[in-house]
Amino acid sequence: MNRRALLAAASAAPFAAAAQTADWPSQPVRMIVPFAAGGPTDIPARLIAEEMSRNLANRIVVENRTGSGVVIGTDMVAKAPRDGLTILYTTVGHAVARAMFDRLPFDPVADFTPVALVGQVPMIMLVNREFPANNLQELIALVRANPGRFDYASSGNGGAVHLASELFLHMAGGLRMNHIAFRGSSAAMPDILAGRIPLIIEVAAGALPHVQRGPLRAFAISTRERSSLAPNVPTFHESGVPGYEAYTWHMVLVPNGTPAPVIAQINAAVTRAVAQPPIAARLRELAMEVVQGSTPTTAAAFLQSEIAKWEPIIRAAGIRAE
């Protein structure tokens, strides 16, 4: 090849790369969900993937890859080609993995680029009706006066329910309660209802039916301000724990090194999907507060803030992955 041909090829390379990214997705996209099918992460992922597929040249296919918490599925995406054809749909577990595991085959920050924050699901403290406290301030006073006497339930070690509870204990002045882990919140509820364990800070999707039917009392919700999901439930902040805020959230990420034009197109597809009224309404039925107009920059800042919040709590409480 002569000099003129080489120069022509070199000058054409950027345009060829742009052409390759302009037609994303050139084939079906795998959306990896590192959680079980039919669960509270999988259902929103499938709703969003289906809506994204309506407006794209190729489908978004959801694949559930579970194991070792979020590790196996997340590692698949970390090691995938940087072409936008493998994306990750995950939760707060991504932000806490580094603190929870002694060793990871990926770096949750360095190996990924956040694309869009989909939404946040708040948490609600549910308390058995026989527990001798009428509100959160009375509960705090009672637990403070009786360190280590009372238990709290969670849906599993290191999960969002466990983390939200430890954050509460820490921010309420270093309260001491005993953690009782169950295999899912539904397994914990019989003990909460029977009064064998007095309380749980449950994700709103699981808590709202109990709030609405009334067998348990709702002492506080974890949003910054009162939520329209449960407008009569006060926030932790207004109930004596200033600054308390906790969610399980949903985010889309891609392997770091994915071309910026592809990231922009994935972001546009995600944000367009969650902005559709039927999708937004269905997500709200799942107790998710949808984040409209999320960008890669705002999603990355949010992820960093979550890592900064949760890692000290995990270390102080000695929480380790099982």
Backbone bond lengths (Angstrom), bond angles and torsions (degrees), N, CA, C in turn:
res aa  C-N    CA-C-N  psi(-1)  N-CA   C-N-CA  omega(-1)  CA-C   N-CA-C  phi
1 M - - - 1.478 - - 1.522 108.60 -
2 N 1.373 118.02 129.22 1.460 120.20 -177.81 1.527 110.78 -80.58
3 R 1.339 114.69 174.12 1.468 121.04 -174.95 1.529 110.87 -59.64
4 R 1.338 116.96 -42.41 1.461 119.95 -178.39 1.530 110.76 -62.76
5 A 1.320 116.83 -40.65 1.465 120.53 179.46 1.526 111.47 -65.88
6 L 1.360 115.27 -39.97 1.462 119.44 178.51 1.520 111.42 -62.22
7 L 1.338 115.91 -43.86 1.456 120.05 179.39 1.522 110.75 -63.46
8 A 1.320 116.15 -40.39 1.463 119.89 179.27 1.520 111.47 -64.23
9 A 1.349 115.60 -40.71 1.471 119.42 179.24 1.511 111.01 -65.71
10 A 1.372 115.18 -41.63 1.455 119.38 -179.59 1.519 111.35 -64.02
11 S 1.329 116.38 -41.39 1.454 119.34 -178.99 1.522 111.80 -70.14
12 A 1.322 116.82 -25.35 1.463 120.32 -179.88 1.514 112.93 -82.77
13 A 1.348 117.60 -18.71 1.467 121.07 -174.10 1.520 113.10 -57.47
14 P 1.350 119.59 -47.97 1.464 118.02 179.90 1.511 112.85 -59.79
15 F 1.356 116.90 -37.13 1.454 119.92 -179.80 1.528 110.68 -69.18
16 A 1.328 116.75 -35.27 1.465 120.06 176.78 1.518 110.53 -64.75
17 A 1.368 115.99 -42.50 1.465 119.71 178.44 1.515 110.88 -63.01
18 A 1.353 115.51 -40.71 1.458 119.03 178.46 1.525 111.12 -63.12
19 A 1.326 115.66 -38.75 1.464 119.23 179.15 1.515 111.50 -64.32
20 Q 1.344 115.74 -37.65 1.459 119.77 -179.85 1.521 111.33 -65.80
21 T 1.338 116.95 -37.61 1.460 119.90 -178.45 1.515 112.14 -83.58
22 A 1.354 116.82 -22.90 1.457 119.35 -175.51 1.518 112.15 -68.17
23 D 1.344 117.69 -27.50 1.457 119.25 -176.81 1.524 112.44 -99.85
24 W 1.350 117.43 24.06 1.466 119.72 175.21 1.519 109.04 -61.94
25 P 1.334 117.51 137.50 1.461 126.64 -6.22 1.530 111.10 -90.75
26 S 1.305 115.92 131.73 1.461 121.06 -178.87 1.522 112.11 -77.08
27 Q 1.338 117.22 -12.34 1.456 122.86 176.36 1.522 107.95 -155.17
28 P 1.330 119.57 171.87 1.469 120.29 -177.82 1.525 112.55 -54.49
29 V 1.319 115.24 142.90 1.463 122.94 -178.15 1.523 108.99 -102.24
30 R 1.322 116.02 134.62 1.463 120.76 175.22 1.522 109.10 -91.28
31 M 1.326 116.88 121.69 1.457 121.72 171.60 1.527 107.30 -100.63
32 I 1.321 116.65 107.10 1.462 121.48 -177.48 1.524 109.10 -84.97
33 V 1.326 116.05 124.47 1.467 122.72 175.97 1.521 107.06 -114.57
34 P 1.338 118.93 112.04 1.469 120.20 -176.24 1.527 113.56 -81.47
35 F 1.332 115.77 37.61 1.454 122.70 179.47 1.529 108.45 -138.28
36 A 1.323 115.82 164.39 1.462 121.04 -174.86 1.523 111.93 -68.53
37 A 1.319 115.17 150.83 1.461 121.64 176.46 1.526 110.08 -63.21
38 G 1.330 115.29 141.41 1.457 120.20 177.02 1.507 114.83 84.10
39 G 1.331 117.69 -1.25 1.454 121.47 -178.17 1.519 112.75 -88.32
40 P 1.349 117.03 -178.27 1.461 121.16 -175.12 1.524 114.86 -69.53
41 T 1.333 117.96 -13.75 1.465 120.28 172.78 1.520 110.60 -94.50
42 D 1.305 116.62 -39.13 1.460 121.50 -177.30 1.525 112.63 -65.05
43 I 1.317 117.67 -40.63 1.470 120.17 -175.83 1.526 111.74 -62.20
44 P 1.348 119.49 -51.26 1.471 118.11 176.22 1.519 113.17 -61.62
45 A 1.334 116.99 -37.65 1.459 119.81 179.36 1.522 110.93 -58.36
46 R 1.320 116.67 -43.11 1.468 120.30 -178.58 1.532 111.59 -70.06
47 L 1.315 117.32 -36.88 1.460 119.99 175.93 1.523 110.85 -60.29
48 I 1.331 115.44 -46.27 1.464 120.66 -177.30 1.521 110.56 -70.13
49 A 1.335 117.14 -41.49 1.466 120.42 179.36 1.524 110.93 -61.45
50 E 1.325 116.61 -41.30 1.465 119.86 179.99 1.524 110.82 -65.02
51 E 1.329 116.87 -41.88 1.459 120.09 179.72 1.520 110.96 -68.44
52 M 1.331 117.56 -39.17 1.462 120.27 176.40 1.526 110.69 -60.06
53 S 1.321 116.04 -39.94 1.459 120.89 -176.37 1.525 112.43 -63.62
54 R 1.324 117.27 -27.03 1.465 120.77 -178.31 1.525 111.82 -63.24
55 N 1.327 116.09 -28.39 1.462 120.07 -172.88 1.525 113.46 -111.36
56 L 1.335 117.36 10.21 1.457 120.83 -177.06 1.526 110.41 -119.17
57 A 1.318 114.39 160.87 1.457 119.79 -179.34 1.526 112.01 -70.78
58 N 1.332 116.70 -24.87 1.464 121.16 179.27 1.518 109.57 -132.83
59 R 1.323 115.08 159.90 1.465 120.84 -176.28 1.518 112.22 -77.61
60 I 1.325 114.96 155.96 1.460 123.37 168.36 1.525 106.14 -99.41
61 V 1.305 117.42 117.24 1.460 122.57 -176.11 1.523 109.41 -106.57
62 V 1.325 116.90 120.24 1.458 121.93 -179.12 1.520 110.00 -81.25
63 E 1.334 116.05 131.22 1.466 122.35 175.25 1.519 108.56 -125.08
64 N 1.330 116.63 124.79 1.461 121.59 176.71 1.520 108.75 -90.07
65 R 1.325 116.11 116.69 1.465 121.52 179.10 1.517 108.16 -124.44
66 T 1.331 115.61 95.60 1.455 121.21 -174.89 1.531 110.35 -99.76
67 G 1.325 114.33 168.96 1.461 120.74 176.44 1.503 112.11 130.85
68 S 1.347 116.09 135.45 1.468 122.99 -179.75 1.524 110.77 53.32
69 G 1.321 115.58 50.86 1.452 119.44 -174.39 1.518 108.74 68.19
70 V 1.327 115.90 -125.15 1.464 119.68 179.04 1.521 112.06 -96.52
71 V 1.317 118.17 5.01 1.465 121.33 -166.13 1.521 112.78 -66.40
72 I 1.325 118.57 -49.87 1.464 120.55 -171.93 1.532 110.78 -63.87
73 G 1.328 116.86 -50.53 1.450 119.48 -179.98 1.515 113.00 -63.50
74 T 1.323 116.37 -41.32 1.459 120.24 -179.65 1.520 111.24 -65.81
75 D 1.319 116.71 -39.09 1.461 120.47 179.67 1.523 111.10 -65.07
76 M 1.324 117.66 -34.03 1.465 120.50 176.72 1.525 110.88 -58.24
77 V 1.328 115.81 -42.72 1.458 119.79 -179.03 1.521 110.69 -72.07
78 A 1.328 116.76 -39.39 1.463 120.13 179.47 1.519 111.74 -57.79
79 K 1.325 116.91 -33.36 1.467 121.80 -175.71 1.535 112.73 -99.75
80 A 1.318 117.18 5.40 1.468 120.75 -178.71 1.529 110.64 -78.61
81 P 1.327 117.84 159.23 1.463 120.51 175.13 1.525 111.49 -57.45
82 R 1.314 115.31 148.60 1.470 121.35 -177.78 1.522 110.67 -86.92
83 D 1.315 117.31 56.75 1.459 120.97 -174.93 1.524 113.45 -120.24
84 G 1.339 116.87 4.55 1.454 119.95 179.50 1.513 114.58 78.64
85 L 1.326 117.73 6.26 1.457 121.10 -178.53 1.528 112.52 -94.89
86 T 1.333 116.78 -2.66 1.459 122.08 172.95 1.523 107.24 -134.08
87 I 1.337 116.20 116.14 1.459 120.74 -178.26 1.527 109.33 -124.06
88 L 1.322 115.82 158.74 1.461 122.00 -176.83 1.523 109.25 -111.71
89 Y 1.330 116.12 131.25 1.464 122.22 172.25 1.520 106.48 -114.75
90 T 1.325 116.93 112.07 1.453 118.83 -171.13 1.520 111.18 -143.28
91 T 1.328 115.72 -173.51 1.458 122.27 -172.84 1.522 110.69 -131.84
92 V 1.337 114.43 -163.07 1.461 121.25 -179.52 1.530 111.95 -57.40
93 G 1.323 117.22 -20.59 1.466 120.09 177.20 1.516 112.56 -56.66
94 H 1.330 117.04 -27.33 1.467 120.53 178.07 1.521 110.45 -67.09
95 A 1.327 116.45 -38.24 1.466 120.62 -176.66 1.520 112.79 -73.62
96 V 1.326 117.69 -24.09 1.463 120.17 -174.82 1.521 113.14 -104.34
97 A 1.328 117.83 -4.71 1.468 120.42 -174.35 1.517 112.27 -58.98
98 R 1.319 117.22 -41.72 1.462 120.57 -176.53 1.528 112.13 -61.97
99 A 1.332 116.92 -36.52 1.465 120.70 179.67 1.521 112.27 -81.64
100 M 1.328 117.21 -24.13 1.464 120.73 -174.55 1.523 113.40 -84.09
101 F 1.341 116.22 -30.91 1.454 120.27 -173.98 1.524 110.97 -109.29
102 D 1.320 116.18 141.42 1.462 120.35 176.88 1.520 110.90 -65.61
103 R 1.323 116.47 -38.34 1.462 121.18 179.76 1.515 109.03 -140.18
104 L 1.329 116.03 139.90 1.457 122.03 175.34 1.519 109.20 -126.45
105 P 1.326 117.52 146.94 1.465 119.67 177.19 1.532 112.79 -82.52
106 F 1.330 116.30 4.77 1.461 121.41 179.60 1.523 108.41 -148.19
107 D 1.314 116.04 163.80 1.459 122.02 173.45 1.525 107.53 -105.96
108 P 1.340 118.72 119.95 1.470 120.66 -176.24 1.527 114.12 -60.13
109 V 1.335 116.83 -22.32 1.462 120.24 -179.84 1.525 111.00 -100.57
110 A 1.335 116.62 -56.34 1.464 120.52 -173.05 1.519 113.41 -66.35
111 D 1.331 118.08 -28.42 1.463 120.85 -175.22 1.525 113.81 -93.90
112 F 1.338 117.31 1.96 1.466 119.60 -175.50 1.526 111.53 -136.69
113 T 1.313 114.54 153.64 1.461 121.83 170.62 1.522 108.02 -120.53
114 P 1.331 118.61 117.68 1.463 120.10 175.01 1.526 110.64 -63.43
115 V 1.317 115.66 140.28 1.470 121.56 -179.46 1.524 110.90 -107.42
116 A 1.335 116.94 -48.15 1.465 120.14 -178.52 1.523 109.70 -160.90
117 L 1.317 115.68 137.75 1.457 122.29 169.13 1.521 107.02 -85.29
118 V 1.318 116.44 118.17 1.464 121.45 -174.24 1.524 110.94 -78.80
119 G 1.333 116.80 -49.90 1.460 119.73 -177.10 1.514 111.28 -177.73
120 Q 1.327 114.25 173.02 1.450 121.68 -178.26 1.527 109.46 -128.06
121 V 1.326 115.93 137.67 1.462 121.96 176.91 1.524 107.85 -111.60
122 P 1.338 118.11 114.74 1.467 119.63 -177.72 1.519 112.41 -72.98
123 M 1.328 114.64 174.48 1.458 122.66 -178.91 1.525 108.53 -119.69
124 I 1.325 116.50 148.83 1.463 121.62 179.77 1.524 108.89 -129.26
125 M 1.339 116.13 130.80 1.461 119.85 175.12 1.524 109.04 -79.42
126 L 1.335 115.99 119.42 1.454 123.01 176.72 1.526 109.06 -106.42
127 V 1.332 115.96 133.36 1.463 121.37 -175.59 1.519 109.35 -128.87
128 N 1.322 116.06 137.10 1.457 121.16 177.54 1.531 110.18 -61.77
129 R 1.318 116.25 144.26 1.463 120.86 -175.41 1.530 113.04 -66.88
130 E 1.312 117.58 -20.17 1.456 119.99 -179.60 1.526 112.70 -87.24
131 F 1.305 117.18 -8.52 1.462 119.54 -179.30 1.529 109.35 -66.62
132 P 1.341 117.53 132.31 1.473 121.15 -172.21 1.522 114.35 -78.35
133 A 1.329 116.02 56.68 1.460 121.85 173.46 1.513 107.14 -149.56
134 N 1.331 116.51 143.33 1.452 121.25 -175.66 1.516 114.15 -102.43
135 N 1.318 116.44 -11.45 1.460 120.73 -179.63 1.521 108.53 -160.43
136 L 1.316 116.32 179.24 1.463 119.78 -174.93 1.523 111.89 -66.43
137 Q 1.321 117.93 -39.10 1.462 119.70 -179.69 1.519 111.21 -62.96
138 E 1.327 117.05 -40.95 1.470 119.51 177.17 1.520 111.01 -66.44
139 L 1.324 117.14 -38.20 1.465 120.32 177.72 1.532 110.40 -62.04
140 I 1.318 116.73 -45.31 1.468 120.34 179.43 1.519 110.31 -59.99
141 A 1.321 117.52 -44.21 1.469 120.93 -179.45 1.526 110.80 -63.27
142 L 1.330 116.31 -40.06 1.464 120.29 -178.63 1.526 110.91 -67.68
143 V 1.329 117.27 -44.68 1.464 120.53 179.95 1.526 110.44 -66.96
144 R 1.326 117.01 -38.61 1.466 120.18 179.22 1.524 111.05 -63.61
145 A 1.325 116.87 -35.55 1.463 121.15 -179.78 1.526 112.28 -78.26
146 N 1.336 116.62 -14.57 1.465 120.60 -177.83 1.530 110.05 -133.44
147 P 1.331 117.96 66.25 1.475 119.97 -176.03 1.527 112.45 -61.42
148 G 1.341 115.28 129.63 1.459 120.66 177.82 1.505 114.91 79.71
149 R 1.322 118.71 2.51 1.474 120.62 -177.94 1.524 111.78 -82.95
150 F 1.320 117.49 -35.33 1.460 121.13 -171.03 1.531 111.38 -104.74
151 D 1.333 114.58 152.99 1.463 121.83 178.90 1.532 110.23 -106.13
152 Y 1.322 115.01 160.18 1.460 120.58 166.81 1.527 107.48 -136.14
153 A 1.317 115.71 150.58 1.456 121.15 -177.61 1.522 110.88 -101.10
154 S 1.320 115.24 156.79 1.461 120.43 171.55 1.519 108.95 -142.14
155 S 1.339 114.59 168.17 1.463 120.63 179.96 1.520 112.21 -85.08
156 G 1.328 117.12 2.00 1.454 120.76 178.94 1.512 111.49 150.92
157 N 1.306 115.88 153.34 1.455 121.28 -177.64 1.523 111.47 -62.12
158 G 1.328 116.61 125.93 1.452 121.62 175.87 1.501 115.77 81.10
159 G 1.344 117.63 1.19 1.459 120.56 178.42 1.518 111.48 -79.57
160 A 1.326 115.95 177.33 1.461 120.65 -176.57 1.521 112.12 -60.79
161 V 1.335 117.79 -36.46 1.456 121.31 179.76 1.526 110.65 -66.09
162 H 1.314 116.80 -43.78 1.457 121.87 177.17 1.532 110.89 -62.27
163 L 1.323 116.73 -46.80 1.458 120.78 -178.12 1.521 111.31 -63.55
164 A 1.335 117.11 -43.25 1.464 120.30 179.72 1.520 110.82 -61.85
165 S 1.320 116.87 -36.21 1.462 120.77 179.23 1.520 111.20 -68.35
166 E 1.325 117.07 -43.54 1.457 120.01 179.50 1.529 111.15 -67.12
167 L 1.324 116.85 -34.89 1.465 119.63 175.57 1.525 110.33 -63.51
168 F 1.325 116.70 -41.90 1.468 120.70 177.09 1.526 111.39 -60.10
169 L 1.329 116.75 -49.61 1.462 120.18 -179.13 1.524 110.66 -58.96
170 H 1.313 116.46 -41.13 1.467 121.08 -179.71 1.531 111.03 -66.82
171 M 1.322 117.13 -48.45 1.459 120.53 -174.52 1.523 112.78 -76.28
172 A 1.334 117.19 -17.86 1.463 120.87 176.83 1.522 111.88 -85.65
173 G 1.318 116.47 9.69 1.458 119.79 174.94 1.505 115.08 105.54
174 G 1.340 116.94 24.43 1.457 119.85 177.88 1.517 113.14 77.43
175 L 1.320 117.05 42.52 1.466 121.04 177.79 1.521 110.36 -66.92
176 R 1.331 115.92 153.42 1.465 121.09 178.25 1.518 110.37 -118.16
177 M 1.346 115.09 117.47 1.454 122.35 173.18 1.523 107.76 -134.14
178 N 1.320 116.12 163.15 1.459 121.20 -178.72 1.526 109.82 -96.98
179 H 1.323 115.73 129.56 1.462 121.07 -179.37 1.523 110.27 -86.28
180 I 1.330 115.52 125.99 1.463 122.02 175.51 1.521 107.24 -116.46
181 A 1.321 116.58 109.33 1.470 121.46 -176.13 1.525 110.30 -91.29
182 F 1.318 116.07 136.54 1.463 123.26 175.67 1.523 108.68 -117.94
183 R 1.320 115.74 168.25 1.461 120.65 173.97 1.532 108.38 -89.59
184 G 1.312 115.27 75.96 1.455 121.29 -178.35 1.512 111.97 99.55
185 S 1.330 115.69 150.65 1.463 120.69 -178.37 1.518 112.14 -65.88
186 S 1.340 117.25 -33.82 1.461 119.19 179.98 1.523 111.24 -61.68
187 A 1.324 116.71 -31.24 1.467 119.99 177.24 1.517 111.66 -72.21
188 A 1.336 116.93 -26.69 1.468 120.76 -179.37 1.523 112.47 -80.77
189 M 1.340 117.36 -27.81 1.458 120.74 -170.82 1.535 114.70 -59.15
190 P 1.332 120.28 -39.30 1.467 117.81 177.84 1.526 112.84 -57.03
191 D 1.327 117.68 -38.36 1.461 120.53 178.76 1.518 111.80 -71.71
192 I 1.343 116.93 -33.91 1.466 119.90 176.45 1.530 109.72 -67.72
193 L 1.315 116.49 -46.89 1.461 121.12 -178.88 1.525 111.76 -63.20
194 A 1.325 116.71 -35.70 1.465 120.78 -179.84 1.520 112.68 -81.01
195 G 1.322 117.10 -10.78 1.453 119.64 179.07 1.513 114.87 85.86
196 R 1.335 117.03 4.21 1.464 118.78 178.37 1.531 110.58 -69.24
197 I 1.307 116.83 -30.59 1.464 123.12 171.48 1.529 105.93 -125.18
198 P 1.328 118.55 128.40 1.468 118.86 -169.41 1.519 115.92 -76.35
199 L 1.338 118.82 -26.00 1.472 115.98 -172.09 1.520 112.09 -155.60
200 I 1.347 112.50 163.26 1.457 122.27 173.74 1.524 107.30 -151.02
201 I 1.318 117.44 142.88 1.465 121.58 170.52 1.520 105.62 -99.37
202 E 1.311 114.85 96.93 1.466 122.21 -169.77 1.527 110.77 -99.46
203 V 1.346 116.15 150.66 1.462 119.22 173.80 1.527 108.60 -61.79
204 A 1.331 116.15 147.41 1.460 120.68 -171.25 1.524 112.57 -58.98
205 A 1.343 117.07 -35.96 1.461 119.44 -178.85 1.524 111.63 -57.99
206 G 1.322 116.73 -39.34 1.452 120.82 179.24 1.516 113.10 -84.89
207 A 1.338 116.81 -24.38 1.462 121.01 -175.60 1.518 113.15 -83.48
208 L 1.335 117.26 -35.11 1.468 120.44 -171.26 1.527 114.00 -58.15
209 P 1.344 119.64 -41.04 1.473 117.70 177.67 1.527 112.45 -58.09
210 H 1.324 117.52 -36.95 1.469 120.47 178.95 1.520 110.70 -72.31
211 V 1.331 117.06 -34.55 1.461 120.74 176.71 1.525 109.62 -65.15
212 Q 1.317 115.99 -43.52 1.469 120.69 -175.87 1.521 112.39 -72.90
213 R 1.334 117.45 -36.83 1.468 120.11 -178.68 1.521 111.88 -83.96
214 G 1.320 116.98 -25.83 1.447 120.61 173.19 1.509 119.64 91.30
215 P 1.344 121.48 7.18 1.469 117.82 178.95 1.524 113.42 -71.26
216 L 1.335 116.09 -21.23 1.459 121.17 177.42 1.527 108.60 -124.15
217 R 1.316 116.33 157.93 1.462 120.99 177.67 1.524 109.82 -96.93
218 A 1.314 116.26 139.49 1.460 122.10 176.97 1.526 107.99 -99.59
219 F 1.330 116.60 111.13 1.461 120.45 -176.85 1.523 112.92 -87.67
220 A 1.344 117.40 -32.33 1.467 118.24 -176.01 1.519 110.05 -164.79
221 I 1.345 115.05 151.70 1.459 122.13 174.37 1.522 107.97 -116.54
222 S 1.328 116.14 150.20 1.471 120.95 -166.96 1.515 114.63 -90.01
223 T 1.336 118.33 9.86 1.456 120.97 179.50 1.530 111.14 -77.81
224 R 1.343 115.28 161.64 1.467 119.90 179.18 1.528 110.62 -64.12
225 E 1.335 115.59 -43.26 1.456 122.03 175.89 1.520 107.75 -123.68
226 R 1.319 116.46 167.60 1.466 119.24 -179.74 1.525 110.54 -56.34
227 S 1.312 115.01 142.24 1.465 120.91 -175.49 1.520 110.63 -101.69
228 S 1.326 115.82 142.46 1.465 120.17 175.57 1.525 111.45 -68.11
229 L 1.341 117.10 -12.79 1.457 119.78 174.72 1.524 110.90 -65.80
230 A 1.337 116.43 -34.05 1.463 122.55 179.60 1.530 107.74 -149.09
231 P 1.333 117.07 73.24 1.469 120.46 -171.01 1.518 115.12 -63.24
232 N 1.324 117.40 -20.63 1.468 119.67 -179.36 1.518 113.41 -90.16
233 V 1.329 116.68 -1.76 1.466 120.33 179.71 1.523 109.03 -95.29
234 P 1.322 118.41 122.14 1.469 120.35 179.97 1.524 111.56 -69.96
235 T 1.312 115.87 159.74 1.461 120.16 176.37 1.524 109.89 -81.05
236 F 1.323 116.38 160.80 1.466 120.78 171.94 1.522 109.00 -59.54
237 H 1.322 115.79 -39.38 1.460 120.99 -177.09 1.525 110.88 -58.19
238 E 1.320 118.09 -47.61 1.462 120.83 -177.79 1.524 112.19 -79.55
239 S 1.346 116.76 -10.12 1.466 120.50 -176.04 1.519 113.28 -102.78
240 G 1.329 116.98 10.44 1.461 118.62 173.58 1.510 116.03 117.95
241 V 1.351 117.84 4.96 1.466 120.94 176.39 1.531 107.15 -125.25
242 P 1.322 117.76 79.26 1.469 120.97 -175.01 1.533 112.54 -57.69
243 G 1.314 115.68 134.04 1.460 121.07 176.44 1.506 115.79 83.04
244 Y 1.339 117.94 -2.97 1.470 119.52 -178.52 1.522 109.75 -68.69
245 E 1.329 114.86 131.68 1.456 121.64 177.93 1.524 107.68 -156.98
246 A 1.320 117.79 129.75 1.465 120.60 -178.24 1.519 109.36 -152.60
247 Y 1.323 114.90 141.28 1.461 121.02 -179.72 1.524 108.83 -145.03
248 T 1.313 114.57 158.12 1.447 118.03 153.95 1.518 105.01 -100.77
249 W 1.318 117.13 130.90 1.460 120.79 -172.78 1.522 110.05 -124.54
250 H 1.326 115.22 164.99 1.457 121.90 -178.78 1.526 108.85 -122.29
251 M 1.328 115.55 135.60 1.462 120.82 -175.94 1.519 110.12 -144.10
252 V 1.323 115.79 148.53 1.458 122.74 173.26 1.523 108.38 -106.09
253 L 1.352 116.00 131.10 1.459 122.23 178.55 1.518 109.15 -132.38
254 V 1.329 116.01 161.82 1.468 122.22 175.41 1.522 108.49 -131.50
255 P 1.330 117.60 163.83 1.472 119.29 176.13 1.528 110.20 -60.12
256 N 1.327 115.74 139.23 1.459 119.80 176.90 1.530 109.45 -62.00
257 G 1.316 116.00 137.50 1.452 120.95 -175.51 1.510 113.20 103.32
258 T 1.327 116.70 -6.50 1.464 120.11 173.92 1.533 108.60 -62.75
259 P 1.317 119.08 134.41 1.468 120.84 -177.20 1.530 112.41 -56.72
260 A 1.334 115.49 141.16 1.464 121.07 -178.54 1.528 112.93 -56.48
261 P 1.357 119.50 -41.02 1.472 118.16 178.29 1.524 113.13 -61.47
262 V 1.334 117.09 -34.39 1.457 120.62 177.90 1.525 110.13 -69.27
263 I 1.329 116.53 -43.63 1.465 120.75 177.93 1.524 109.91 -58.18
264 A 1.329 116.08 -42.71 1.464 120.09 179.72 1.525 111.29 -62.24
265 Q 1.323 117.20 -38.21 1.459 120.34 -179.93 1.530 111.68 -71.58
266 I 1.331 116.88 -38.53 1.472 119.42 176.59 1.520 109.52 -65.16
267 N 1.328 116.64 -43.47 1.469 120.20 177.99 1.520 110.70 -58.06
268 A 1.341 116.32 -45.89 1.463 119.81 -179.79 1.520 111.38 -61.26
269 A 1.339 116.42 -39.67 1.467 120.27 -179.06 1.528 111.20 -67.62
270 V 1.343 116.90 -40.61 1.470 120.68 179.85 1.522 110.57 -67.98
271 T 1.321 117.06 -50.83 1.462 120.18 -176.14 1.527 111.51 -65.64
272 R 1.333 116.85 -33.81 1.460 119.99 176.27 1.528 110.12 -66.53
273 A 1.319 116.47 -39.30 1.470 120.28 -178.89 1.525 111.38 -64.22
274 V 1.342 117.39 -48.68 1.470 119.48 -175.86 1.519 111.91 -73.40
275 A 1.339 117.50 -15.02 1.463 120.93 178.18 1.523 112.21 -82.55
276 Q 1.333 117.49 -12.91 1.456 119.76 179.40 1.530 109.76 -68.83
277 P 1.323 119.01 126.42 1.468 120.95 -174.95 1.527 115.05 -51.20
278 P 1.355 120.52 -43.31 1.470 117.95 179.18 1.529 112.76 -63.69
279 I 1.339 116.72 -37.83 1.469 119.76 179.48 1.522 110.19 -70.08
280 A 1.331 116.63 -45.59 1.467 120.19 178.86 1.523 111.02 -59.56
281 A 1.328 116.39 -40.08 1.461 120.19 179.50 1.520 111.67 -66.83
282 R 1.331 116.21 -40.88 1.473 119.39 -179.94 1.519 110.20 -67.41
283 L 1.327 117.78 -40.27 1.459 120.44 178.17 1.531 110.51 -64.05
284 R 1.320 116.15 -36.55 1.456 119.03 177.99 1.526 111.01 -66.23
285 E 1.328 117.15 -34.95 1.467 120.27 174.84 1.527 110.84 -61.17
286 L 1.332 115.67 -27.04 1.469 120.95 177.08 1.522 111.32 -88.90
287 A 1.348 116.39 13.13 1.466 124.62 176.92 1.518 113.24 69.58
288 M 1.327 117.06 23.33 1.453 120.03 177.45 1.521 110.08 -95.29
289 E 1.317 115.82 131.77 1.454 121.69 172.21 1.523 106.71 -91.76
290 V 1.331 117.02 104.88 1.451 122.36 -173.35 1.531 110.21 -69.47
291 V 1.336 115.55 138.72 1.456 121.92 175.55 1.522 107.66 -96.10
292 Q 1.322 116.41 114.45 1.455 120.70 -179.47 1.531 110.51 -89.68
293 G 1.324 115.85 138.58 1.456 120.33 173.47 1.515 115.13 73.03
294 S 1.321 118.18 24.81 1.466 120.03 177.45 1.524 110.25 -63.93
295 T 1.327 116.33 142.39 1.460 122.52 176.85 1.520 109.59 -118.02
296 P 1.331 117.94 164.50 1.467 118.82 174.69 1.529 112.52 -56.43
297 T 1.311 117.33 -35.30 1.468 120.57 -179.89 1.518 111.48 -67.91
298 T 1.332 117.17 -47.31 1.459 119.14 -179.45 1.528 111.55 -69.27
299 A 1.338 116.82 -34.43 1.465 119.92 177.64 1.518 110.87 -65.55
300 A 1.340 116.96 -40.79 1.470 120.81 179.13 1.518 110.90 -65.32
301 A 1.330 116.95 -40.75 1.464 120.17 178.78 1.520 110.74 -64.60
302 F 1.332 116.53 -39.63 1.460 120.19 178.53 1.521 110.65 -64.22
303 L 1.326 117.18 -44.99 1.463 120.45 179.81 1.526 110.80 -59.72
304 Q 1.314 117.37 -43.48 1.464 120.61 179.11 1.528 110.52 -62.80
305 S 1.325 117.44 -39.27 1.468 119.94 179.97 1.527 110.90 -66.71
306 E 1.331 117.01 -35.69 1.461 120.32 178.26 1.529 111.58 -69.05
307 I 1.320 117.03 -39.92 1.458 120.40 176.61 1.522 110.01 -61.99
308 A 1.322 115.89 -44.29 1.466 120.32 -179.77 1.527 111.85 -64.71
309 K 1.320 117.32 -31.34 1.463 120.30 -179.89 1.515 112.19 -77.15
310 W 1.340 116.54 -45.46 1.452 119.45 -169.30 1.520 114.37 -86.09
311 E 1.308 118.95 -33.30 1.465 118.90 -175.73 1.530 113.08 -58.88
312 P 1.341 120.74 -44.06 1.469 118.87 177.25 1.530 113.01 -64.04
313 I 1.320 117.47 -34.94 1.467 120.52 178.88 1.521 110.25 -65.90
314 I 1.322 116.42 -43.05 1.467 121.19 -179.38 1.527 110.32 -62.80
315 R 1.303 116.42 -43.95 1.468 120.15 -178.59 1.523 111.00 -68.80
316 A 1.312 117.14 -41.53 1.472 120.29 -178.77 1.526 110.29 -65.22
317 A 1.331 117.11 -37.41 1.456 120.70 -178.74 1.531 112.91 -84.95
318 G 1.342 116.44 -8.44 1.463 120.52 -179.74 1.511 113.03 67.75
319 I 1.327 117.76 33.82 1.467 121.31 -178.83 1.518 109.42 -79.41
320 R 1.316 117.13 128.77 1.460 121.97 177.98 1.521 109.17 -130.13
321 A 1.307 116.04 149.52 1.460 120.79 177.81 1.510 109.98 -66.07
322 E 1.312 116.28 143.89 1.478 121.31 179.24 1.517 110.71 -107.87
